[in-house]
Amino acid sequence: MPTAPPETLPIIYRDDSLIAIHKPAGLLVHRSVLDRHETRFALQILRDQIGQKVYPVHRLDKGTSGVLLFALDREVGRLLSSQFEHGQVTKRYIAVVRG
């Protein structure tokens, strides 16, 4: 069972346009009608942590941990999200199976 989400998120990469974090399993990227009871989201934790708006470029499922990319500018976010939506980004998943 996933542990409670942290109040800060590990920052893996940051430049003037992008920030990449490690999203732990059990944490939603943003609010969702599918999990109305949730009160903590990667989007809000990161905004509070760095003190500025961030724009999610893609999503990871609640149960999935991994690198989550945010834009620091709305236009950059729109452009990168479009690349994800149109399959112009290659993603790699590594699964750890126990038992």
Secondary structure, 3 states (H helix, E strand, C coil): CCCCCCCCCCEEEECCCEEEEEECCCCECCCCHHHCCCCCEHHHHHHHHHCCCCEECCCCCCCCCEEEEEECCHHHHHHHHHHHHCCCCCCCCCCCCCC
